[in-house]
């Protein structure tokens, strides 16, 4: 945890120059300094307002720069480009407990400095004043389970596929099939919001009729995350319509609505926020540039996210399994000692019955949403077979029974293993 009145941020960086001098440049650029000494930056001012280098650990060398545009007037020191881990801290008094200004401080212009040929923000630690200023998730794990009627085990979920193209009634027909099969969670694809082919309010109305009809029969209501991504007025209207129709979840694309949009949504929502991270790759894919999930996700959790995507084991994208699990574990850790605010990690991206054992073994918990699009909808026996197969796969995983053995007495799982082998 950060000290009572200081913000801390951890970085990995690479530099052609002296790492100690580069750390000082980073601290100065993001607090009281600039490229040249200016009148007024007295020792007294720096003592109360400047960033501090709290820790610097030298690492390895690189023979070539990770990023272009290194200062041509500053050739690398002997041995190549130096790499280091760095912790900077700032007095809370300079920013106040403000998430937008926090982001400007710990990231801001740092990625553009010519003194660095690689830079990654790896973690942040915040004073308790941020916990007072931001409520964080209103529902989290416990609230999500209560609304979905799933007291234990993973929430088995899916995404409406095709991602776009269905109208409201086609979407509702698919939802009726999935809800009838006992699914726990369904979400709009992030590409589906309020286009003329599938107007938002008409989609909500049709989908909620289907969900309510199945809820009357099953005794519990499948959770559907309606994509309300838009400007602030649109999100408020869409949220209110979902609430009025008896919906239990809304979804927003974080990088589209922005931090201020997410903060406002977190303040007015009366439903869990399913936070989609689409666009995450441009912030993270290079190991020498951007953000680690551990640092990035904390900002959105404080803003109010109840569920956050973490990709999935053996996913269809580029992220390695170790990174996926580290992201999911981060969602389970408290941000502040004063409150329990774990959120639901959402596993998705090419997930099928096959990844359930590895996911459970790595995470050691079932406090998660396991969302399989094609892994449910492309099952040989249709969506109902897909839901059953995923539930059976998780039963096997939790009982530590090999999937192939469990499949001998569970035909839907057997068919899934055949189809997705």
N, C-alpha and C positions, 0 to 999 in steps of 0.2 A: 504494500500500500504506500501511496505517496505520503510525504510529511504533511502536517496539518494545513500548511499555507503555501505549498509549492506543487506545481504541476510537473510531472516527470514524463519524459519520452525517451524511448530507446531507438537507436538507429544502427544499421549496418551501412558503412560507406567505403568508397574507394577513392583514392586521390593520387594525383601525380606528385604532390608535394609532401610536406611534413604533416602527418596526421594530426599532431598537436595544434599546429597553426590552423589547419582546416577546421578542426573542432571549434577553435576560437572564432573563426570567421562565421561558422554556422550559428554560434551563440549570439554573436553581434548582429548578424543580419536579421535574426528573428527576435531582437529585443531593442536595445538602445543604440546600437551601432550602425554604421554604414561603411562605404568603401574608403572613407577618409575621415580623419578626426574632425569633429565639429565643435564649435563653442557650446558650452552648456553640458557636455557629457563629462561631468565631474566625477571624481571618485564617490562622492556622496550620492549622486544620481544613480550611478552604476550599482552601488550597494543595495539600493532599494528597488531597482527596476530591471537590471540586466539579467539575462540568462546566465546560468552557471554550468560549467563542465563538471559533472559529478563523477564521471567514470570514463576512462578510455582504455580499451584493451586492444592491443595490436594483434593482428591476425596474419594472414599470408600475403603473398605478392601475386600480381598478375603481370604478364609481359606486355599485354595490350589492353587498352582501355575498354571497359564494358559499354560505354556510351560514347557517341560522337561529340564533337564540339568542345573537347578539352582545350584549355587555353594553350595556343601554339607557342606563346612566350614562356610557358612553364613546362619544360620537358620533365619527364618523370625522374625521380631520384634514382640513384644506382640501385639496381635490383628490380626496377619496374614500378608498377602502381601499387601503393600500399593499401591494405584493407584493414578496417578496424571496427570495433563495436563501441558505441558511444551512448552515454546517458546525459541528456541536458535537463535542466530544471528552470522553471520560471516562477516568480512570485505570483500568487493568486491575485494580488492587488492590481496587476497590470491588465488582466483580462476580465476579472470577475468570473463567476461561474456561468459562462456563456459558451454553449457548444459551437455556434458559428465562429466565434472569435478564438476558441480553442483550436479549431481546425486551421484557421489562418496562422496561428502561432506555431503549432507543431509540424505543419506541412508547408503551407504558404509558398514562399519563394525558394525554399531550400533545394527543390528538385532542379532549379535553373542555375544554381551556382556553378561557375566555370571551374571552381576549385575541386569539384567532385566529378568523377567519371563513373560513378554508380552511387545510388542512395536508396535506402529502403527504411521506412518507418515500421518498426517491429512490435512496439507495445507502447501503451500509455498508462499512467497511474494518476488518479485524480483525487484532490482533496474532498473531504466529506461535504463541502459546500455545494458541490455538483449534485449530490444526492438530495439536498434540500431544494435545489432549484428545478430538478427534473424528476418526475415521478417514476420514469422508466416503464417497464411493461405492466399493464393493468391486470393481465390474466396469466401470462407465463404458462408454466407446465400445469399447475393445479387447476387454474381457471379454464384452460383449454380442455383438459380431461373432463371437467364437470360439464361443460357445454356440449361436448361430443358424446358424453355418456360412456366413456372408456376409462374405467378407473385404473386399469393396469395393462401392461403389454404395449406394443407399439401401436400408433394410429396408422392403420393401413389406408393408403390414399392413392389418388390418381389425378391426372390432368385431363381436361377435356381435349380429346384428339378426334379428328383433325384440329390443329391449333386454331385455325380460322376457317370460315366457310359455312359452318352450321348457322342456321337461324335460331331464334328462341325456342321453337317447338322441337326442332331436331336435338338441340342441346338438352332440353327437358326430357326427351325420350331416352337419351343415353343416361341421364342422371337417374331416371326411374329404374332402369335396369341395374345400375350400380348400387343404388340404395336398396333395391330388392335383394341384391346379393349380399347385403350386410356390410358394405364399405363404411369406413369411419369418416373419411375426409375426401373431398373433391375440390379442385381449384380450376378457375379459369386459366387458360394459358396467358402468359404475360402479353401476348400480341392481341388479345381479345379484350376490348374495353367498351367502346360505345360507338362502333361504326354503323353505317346505314344497313349493312347486312344482318347485324345482330344488335339492335338497340338495347342499351343497358337496362332500362326499366322493364321492357318487354321480356328480356332474358331473365331478370330477377323474378318477375311474376310467374313466368312459366316454370322455372326451376323450382321455386318455392312451392308451387302447387304439387309438383311431383314429389318433393321431399316430404311435405306435410302428409300426403297420401300414404307414403311408405312409413312415416313415423307413427301414424295411427295404427298401422298393422304391426310394426316391430316394437313399438314402445320407446323408441329413441330416434332422435333426429340426426341424420347425417350432416356433418359440418361442410358447408360450401364456402370457399373463399372467393367472393366476387371481386373482380379487378376494378377498383374505383380510381385508378391512376388518372390524374388530370390536374387542372389548376385548383386552387383552394376552394373556390365556390363550387366547382364540379364535385370535388371529393366530398364536401360536406353534404351536398344534395344526394349524391349516390349513397353515402353512408346512411343517411336518414331514411332513404327508400328501403335499403336492405333491412334496417332495424324495424321499420314499419311492417314489412312483409314477414317478419319472424326469422330472418337470417341470423346466423351465429358467427360470421367471420367476414372481414374485408381484407383485400390484398392491395398492396401498393408497390410499385417498382421504385426502389430507393434512389437509384441514380437518375431517374426521370423526374421525380417530384422534388428532389433536393432536400437538403437538411432542414431548411426553414419549413418546407411543406410537410415533412415528416414530423417535426416538432408540433406543428399545429394539429395535424391529424391525431397525434398521440394525446393531445390535450382534449380534443372534443369527442374522440371515439367512445362509444359504449360497447364496442365489440372488439374481439382480438384482432390484432394487425398481423397479417401474414406478409412478411417483408421479403420481396423478391430481389435478388442481387444482380439481375441481368445487367451486363456491362462490367461485371467484376473483372473479367479478363484483362481489360485495358488498364486496370489499376494494379494488377498483380502478376501477370503472366511472366514477365521478365524477372528472374531472381535478383537482378541488379537494379531494379527500379520499382518504385511504387509502395505498396502497403502489404504487410502481413495481415491476415484476417483477424488475428488476435487484437491488433490495434484498431483496425477499421470498424469491426463489428460493435465495439464498445460504444461508439458514438451513436449508432442506430438503436442499440438497446436502451441507452439513456433517453433517447427521443421517444421511445415507446413501443419498439418492435416486440411482439410476443413469440413469433416464429421467424427463424432466419435460415435461408438456404445455405447448405454447406457442400453441395455437389454430392457424390456418392462413390462408394467403393467400385473399382473397375468401371469407372464412368466412361461416357462417350466423348468427353472433352479431354483436356490435356493435363488436368491436375492429378498428381500422384496420390495414392491412398493415404500416405502418412500425413499429408497436408489436409486431406478431408477429415481425418479423425482428429487432428489437432484443432481444427476449426470447430468440430462438434463438441469436443471437450471444453473449449473456451466458452461455448454457450451455456455450459452447466456450472461454470465457476461464478461465484458472487462478484459483483463489481465493487461492493463496499461491505465491510464487516458488519455494518449496521442493519443490513436487510438481505433477505433471501429473494433473489430476482432472476433465478435461472429461467432460460427460455427454451423453447422447443427447437432443436436443430432439425432441419428438413433435408432428408436424403432424397435426391432425385438424380436425373441424368443417366438414362440407360439402365435403370435398376430393374431386376427381375427376381424371381425366387432364388436364383443362384447366389446372390450376394448377401442374403440374410445372415447366414452363419458367420461370415467374416465381419460383417457390420457389428453384430452382437458381441462377438469375441473381442473386437478391438475397442468398442465403446464401453462394454460392461454395463449397459443400461438399456432399458426400453422406453425411456423418456424421449421419444422422437416421433417424427412423422416420416413414414417410409412411402414415398410417392413414386409409383411406377406408371408411366403412361402406356407405352407399347407393351411393357411387361405385364399389364393387365388386359389392355384392350386387344392385343394381338394373340391372346391365348387361343389355342385350337378350339376350345369349347366356348369361346366368347368371353365378354367381360365378367360374367358370373363365375366362370371357371377360373379366370385370372385372379379375382378377389379371393376365392377359396384357396387357390394354389399359394398365394402370398401368405395367407394366414397360416396355412399348413407349414410353409417354409420357416416361419417364425416360431411356430410351436416346436419344430424340430431343433431349431437353433437354441432356443431357451432350454430345451431338454438335453442338449448336447448329443443329439442323435444325428448321425450322418444323413444328409438329404436323400441319398440313394436308398438307404435302409428305410427311412420314413416313407419314401415314395412307393415302396412295395405294397403298402396298405392304404395309400392315399392317391387315388388315380388322377386327381386334378394336378397335384404336385408332379406326379410322374409325367403327365402330358406337358407341363411347363418346362421341366428339365429337358425333355425331348425337343421342344420347340426352340428353347433359348440356349441350347448347348453349343 
